[in-house]
Amino acid sequence: MSDIEQFRGECAAWLDENCPQSMRLEGPKAGDGTIGEMLAWGGRKADWSKNPDARVWLDRMAEKGWTAPTWPIEYGGGGLDKDEARVLRQELARLKAMPALAGFGLTMIGPLLVDHGTEEQKKRFLPEICRGEIRWCQGYSEPNSGSDLASLATRAELDGDDWVLNGQKVWTSYADLADWMFCLVRTDTENKHAGITFILFDMDDPGVTVRPIPLISGYSPFCETFIEDVRVPRDQVVGGVNNGWAMAKALLGHERNMISSAFSEYSSVNRVVELAREYLPGEDGRIGDAHRRDSIAALTMDKACLDLTIRRSGEAAKLGQQPGAETSIFKYYATELNKDRFSLMLSLLGPQALGWEGEGFESSELEITREWLRSRGNSIEGGTSEIQLNIIAKRVLGLPD
Ligand SMILES: Cc1cc2nc3c(=O)[nH]c(=O)nc-3n(C[C@H](O)[C@H](O)[C@H](O)COP(=O)(O)OP(=O)(O)OC[C@H]3O[C@@H](n4cnc5c(N)ncnc54)[C@H](O)[C@@H]3O)c2cc1C
């Protein structure tokens, strides 16, 4: 038996025994919780009461190092090679297991620290990230700096061994639940891109104030973060002073990969097919509307193309290539596809898609309407579709300005 087959056997046996039943999906969700509620985001403010099994699952996976399977063992990871990590993913998919841990720690700041953190930063933060002990938020956007991110104005001035930060961030997702922020600050006002520094700070530090931004939907993950004379030790700079733009871009590569693969994972076309069969039943189990059948077939083909292209890029990553500008293609395509998918689902529901709360609508219908509304933000967060198209035009296709 080859080593990898032996690993598959051990991995499957361990998962069968250790993955709690309530953390296995039979469709897009299990039990009463939505995917968002069931996912473990970790952190000091985590509330495990909705699904205590999420905590059990996280602890068991973290113990194995499998929340971050390819990170080195000494930093809390699993030390698996790419083939073993693929087997682990396949075995988790076989069980339809929920991820043991979600969040920016594993998908964004962790990979950045693995590549660019100092030894001390890796030892300090990576094990805590793997165990889900700290939850992170991203302090990039400012009231006047969104797409033109390099115009950011939150400044940091050196005072002894500390940087002193002043400014404001906006659209900081889940800042109210986060323990730490990775943040871009201006350390040189003369140079636009070359005057930015990437820095980490604790959200409980004096001078950090978080205010949730209410949205029309009545639900909001967004916050404004006010930063007033926040003192940050020098050793919490990542990648060197005035080198933050390179760090920001490297992290955005991870972010765009994460956004596109998240949609690739969850945006199963099966859910659309099931919905179509339920709401537009035809003869012999077929979908009873030729136009909708056509739309679903087109969506299925587009999704297959995206999955194959992402897999191709995964093969390149195996050969040691860092994510490059092509992550913009994935980000653009995956988010537009996800929006199309929800628009299609909404059209399948017909008038049942018009509910927001109250009677007359199934909870699954209300959830689809809310997810549809949330999906509109997918092509804005992590860089808008227009900005991705600019990047693709310039850096992938080499078109002139
Ligand atoms: C769901 C969600 C979650 C988010 N979470 C976070 C977070 O956690 N942390 C964080 O820092 N930020 C976060 N953001 C903010 C996000 O990064 C910004 O909204 C985004 O970068 C766009 O910036 P803006 O909103 O200022 O729009 P603007 O930059 O003002 O753009 C407005 C419009 O003009 C277009 N545009 C601007 N410049 C150009 C150009 N050169 N060419 C063509 N079109 C252009 C844009 O595409 C857009 O359609 C989040 C946003 C959303 C929607």
The ligand as a Tripos MOL2 file, in Angstrom:
@<TRIPOS>MOLECULE
LIG
   53    58     1     0     0
SMALL
NO_CHARGES

@<TRIPOS>ATOM
      1 C1        -19.4780   42.7420    2.2370 C.3       1 LIG1
      2 C2        -18.2940   43.6660    2.3730 C.ar      1 LIG1
      3 C3        -17.3310   43.3960    3.3340 C.ar      1 LIG1
      4 C4        -16.2260   44.2650    3.4790 C.ar      1 LIG1
      5 N1        -15.3220   44.0110    4.4790 N.ar      1 LIG1
      6 C5        -14.2600   44.8300    4.6320 C.ar      1 LIG1
      7 C6        -13.3290   44.5940    5.6940 C.ar      1 LIG1
      8 O1        -13.4790   43.6570    6.4880 O.2       1 LIG1
      9 N2        -12.2820   45.4250    5.8200 N.ar      1 LIG1
     10 C7        -12.0660   46.4650    4.9550 C.ar      1 LIG1
     11 O2        -11.0510   47.1510    5.0890 O.2       1 LIG1
     12 N3        -12.9540   46.7480    3.9570 N.ar      1 LIG1
     13 C8        -14.0480   45.9470    3.7810 C.ar      1 LIG1
     14 N4        -14.9660   46.2090    2.7890 N.ar      1 LIG1
     15 C9        -14.8040   47.4160    1.9810 C.3       1 LIG1
     16 C10       -14.4230   47.1020    0.5480 C.3       1 LIG1
     17 O3        -13.0860   46.6730    0.4570 O.3       1 LIG1
     18 C11       -14.6650   48.4000   -0.2590 C.3       1 LIG1
     19 O4        -16.0680   48.6320   -0.2220 O.3       1 LIG1
     20 C12       -14.2170   48.2610   -1.6940 C.3       1 LIG1
     21 O5        -12.8150   48.1730   -1.7690 O.3       1 LIG1
     22 C13       -14.6950   49.4490   -2.5650 C.3       1 LIG1
     23 O6        -14.3990   50.6620   -1.9810 O.3       1 LIG1
     24 P1        -15.5350   51.8090   -1.7750 P.3       1 LIG1
     25 O7        -16.7190   51.1530   -1.1170 O.co2     1 LIG1
     26 O8        -14.8960   52.9630   -1.1020 O.co2     1 LIG1
     27 O9        -16.0020   52.2120   -3.2400 O.3       1 LIG1
     28 P2        -15.3070   53.2540   -4.2280 P.3       1 LIG1
     29 O10       -13.8460   52.9780   -4.2800 O.co2     1 LIG1
     30 O11       -15.7620   54.6210   -3.8480 O.co2     1 LIG1
     31 O12       -15.9360   52.8330   -5.6180 O.3       1 LIG1
     32 C14       -17.2780   53.1800   -6.0000 C.3       1 LIG1
     33 C15       -17.5390   52.5700   -7.3940 C.3       1 LIG1
     34 O13       -16.6240   53.1330   -8.3560 O.3       1 LIG1
     35 C16       -15.9090   52.1000   -9.0150 C.3       1 LIG1
     36 N5        -14.5100   52.5060   -9.2510 N.ar      1 LIG1
     37 C17       -13.6960   53.1370   -8.3810 C.ar      1 LIG1
     38 N6        -12.4750   53.3230   -8.9350 N.ar      1 LIG1
     39 C18       -12.5360   52.8100  -10.2000 C.ar      1 LIG1
     40 C19       -11.5980   52.6920  -11.2840 C.ar      1 LIG1
     41 N7        -10.3420   53.1380  -11.1660 N.pl3     1 LIG1
     42 N8        -12.0180   52.0990  -12.4370 N.ar      1 LIG1
     43 C20       -13.2800   51.6170  -12.5630 C.ar      1 LIG1
     44 N9        -14.2100   51.7080  -11.5710 N.ar      1 LIG1
     45 C21       -13.8440   52.2800  -10.4120 C.ar      1 LIG1
     46 C22       -15.9160   50.9210   -8.0380 C.3       1 LIG1
     47 O14       -15.7310   49.6850   -8.7260 O.3       1 LIG1
     48 C23       -17.3120   51.0570   -7.4370 C.3       1 LIG1
     49 O15       -18.2740   50.4530   -8.2750 O.3       1 LIG1
     50 C24       -16.0820   45.3830    2.6280 C.ar      1 LIG1
     51 C25       -17.0740   45.6450    1.6520 C.ar      1 LIG1
     52 C26       -18.1690   44.7970    1.5300 C.ar      1 LIG1
     53 C27       -19.2090   45.1010    0.4970 C.3       1 LIG1
@<TRIPOS>BOND
     1     1     2 1
     2     2     3 ar
     3     2    52 ar
     4     3     4 ar
     5     4     5 ar
     6     4    50 ar
     7     5     6 ar
     8     6     7 ar
     9     6    13 1
    10     7     8 2
    11     7     9 ar
    12     9    10 ar
    13    10    11 2
    14    10    12 ar
    15    12    13 ar
    16    13    14 ar
    17    14    15 1
    18    14    50 ar
    19    15    16 1
    20    16    17 1
    21    16    18 1
    22    18    19 1
    23    18    20 1
    24    20    21 1
    25    20    22 1
    26    22    23 1
    27    23    24 1
    28    24    25 2
    29    24    26 1
    30    24    27 1
    31    27    28 1
    32    28    29 2
    33    28    30 1
    34    28    31 1
    35    31    32 1
    36    32    33 1
    37    33    34 1
    38    33    48 1
    39    34    35 1
    40    35    36 1
    41    35    46 1
    42    36    37 ar
    43    36    45 ar
    44    37    38 ar
    45    38    39 ar
    46    39    40 ar
    47    39    45 ar
    48    40    41 1
    49    40    42 ar
    50    42    43 ar
    51    43    44 ar
    52    44    45 ar
    53    46    47 1
    54    46    48 1
    55    48    49 1
    56    50    51 ar
    57    51    52 ar
    58    52    53 1
@<TRIPOS>SUBSTRUCTURE
     1 LIG1         1 GROUP 0 **** ****
